Amino acid sequence: MFTGLIQRIGTVRRVSRGAGLVLEIAADKPWGSPLEEGESVAVDGVCLTVVKCDGSRFTADVLRETESRTGLADLVPGAKVNLERALRAGDAMGGHIVQGHVDCRGTIIAKETKGRDFQLRVKCGRVLAAESVLKGSVTIDGTSLTISGLGDDWLAVDLIPATAAETTLGAKKVGDNVNLEGDIVGKYVAKSASSAGLTEEKLRTAGFID
């Protein structure tokens, strides 16, 4: 499990596409404690297992299922990625609960400067949008963000300068693809409501929605 608070920026050093996709990634600075083989690291929001490690550099295998759902297959040597080690007991929970299980790919359709901050609008598909709420959480390339705008098939997030500088999101541009993971709480609520036969029309009729 992760929190969506990016700890390091990684650089892809090697991409192997033999029997399966293998990534070698180097963090931009040393970790507080050495990486260990078998531990989990989120790479652009995708939970991967460290197969080999040497200092700030590690190697991870990528499942074919993961390739199909994320943008890891598009990575090339030199690409920058967001990195976060798995949450440990006693660590501060500063973001939100992130599984590292990407739901879908999204595409940035607008980038707007708002004073010192800027907003990204991301086309995300109807399922993820339906499970999201304004002021709720979403993970974009592993970064925990608050939803500031929401449509039928898109969502928007605002980034402060620190987030833009300390993650890869500051360099994103219109047309770029990103990994998206919806809030796990929203998924369970949507599943429960569906199983119970609840619809927006029924909730409105009952007075729960204006």
N, C-alpha and C positions, 0 to 999 in steps of 0.2 A: 504494500500500500504506500501511496505517496501523498503529498500535500499540494503539489503544483507550484511550489516555491523553487525556482530554478537556482541551483547551487554553482554550476560551472557552465561555461560554453565549451563545447567539444569541437574538434576538427577531425573530419574523417580522413584517416591516413591511408587506408587500403580497403578496397571492395573486391571480394572474391565471389564469383558466380559459377562455381563448379557444380557439384551435386546439390548445393543449396547456397543461399546468400549468407556470407560471412562479412561482418564489419569490424574494422579495427579503428578505434577512436582514441584520441588523446585529449585530455582535459586541458584547459588553458592555464591552470595552476594546480599545484599539488592539493590532494584531499587532506582533510584534517587527520584522518587515519587511513592507512593503506587499504586499497580495494582488496577484496578476497574472492577467490574463485568460488562460484556458486551463489554469490549474492546478486540481488536485483538492482538494476539501474534503469531509470526511465530515459529513453533517447527520443527526444521530440515527442514525449508523452507515451512512448511505447515501452512497456515493461520487457526488458531483456535480461538474460542471465549471463553473468560474466563467466566466460569459458577459460580465458587466460588473462593475466594481468601483470604489468610491470610498471611500477610507479603510478603515474597518472594515465598510463595507456592501457587499454583493455580490448579484448576481442569477444564478440558475441555472435552466436548463430541466430538466424532469423527464420522462423517457420514460414512455409509457403502460404498458410492462411494469413499470417501477419503481413506478408508481402502484398497480398491482394486487398487488404483493408487499410493499409497505411501508405505513406510516401517513402518508406525506407528503401524500397527498390529503386527509387529515382536518385538516391544519393550517389555522389561521385567524390573522388579524392579532393580534399580542399573544402568541401561543404561544411558549413557550421551547423551545429545541432545543440539543443538545450539538454542539459543533463541534471538529473536529481537521483540521489541514492534513496533506497527504500527507507521509510519511516521506522524508527526504532523506539522501543518503549522508553518513555521519559522525554522524547523529543517534543519541541514546541509544535503545536498544530496551528500553523499560521495561515494556511490556505483553506482547502476543503478536502474531503475524502476523494482521492484520485486512485483508481485501480490500475491505470496503465493499460487499459483495454480500450483501444480506439474504436469508436462506433462507426465513423465514416470519414471520408475526406471532404473538406470544404474548400471553397475558392473565394479569395478576397475580391469583392466586387466594388469596394469603395474605400478610400483612405482620406480622411478629412482632418485637417489641423484645427484644433480648438484651443486657442491661446497657447499655453506651454504644452498642452496635452494633444493627443490625436485619437481619432476614432477609427476602428476597423469595422467594416460591414462584411460579413461572411455569408455566402450562400451555403446552406447546411442541409437542405432537404427537409421534407415535411415531418418525418418521424421525430428527428431530434428537436425541431422547432416546437412540436406539439408537447414534448416532454420538458420544455424549458419554460422559465418564468422570468419576468422582469425583476431585476435585482437578485436573481438567482445566480448560480455559479456554472461556468463552463470551462473546460480545459482546451486550450489551443496550443498545439505543439508543446504540450506538457506544462503550460503556464496557467495557473489558476486565475481566472478573470471574472468580473461581475458583468452580467448582461445589462446593457443600457438601452438596447432597442431590440424589438422582436417582431418578426412578420411570419407569414405562413411558411416560408421556406428560407428564411435568413435570420441572422441575429447580429447584433452590434455590441462591441466592447470598447471602453475607453482605456487608454494607457497613459500613465504618468511617465515623466522623463526617466525615472529610475528603472521602471519595468522595460521601457524601450531600450535603454542602454545595457541592461544586465541580461537580456534575453535576445534571441534572434528576431523577435517580432518587430523591433525598430527598423530593421532593414527590409521588411516585407513590402511588396508593392502589389498594385492591382493586377490580378491574373495569377498570382502565386497560389499554390495549393497548400493546405495545412491539415494537420491531424486534429480531429475533434473527438472529445469524450464528454458526454452529457453527465449531469449530476446524478449519482446513483440513487439518491433519495427520490428525485423526480421520476426515475425509471420505475421504482417500486410503487410509487403512488399511481402512476399511469397504469401499471399492470393490475393493481388492486381495483382501480376504478373500472377498468375494462372487464375484469372478472365479475364484478358486482353489477355490471350492466349500466353503470352511471354514464351519462352523456352531459354535454354542456347544456343542452335543452332541458333535461330533467333537473339539473342543478339550478337553472334560471327559474324554472317553474316553481321549484321549492323555495325560492327566495335566497339562495346562496350566492347568486351572481346578479348584479344589477343589469 
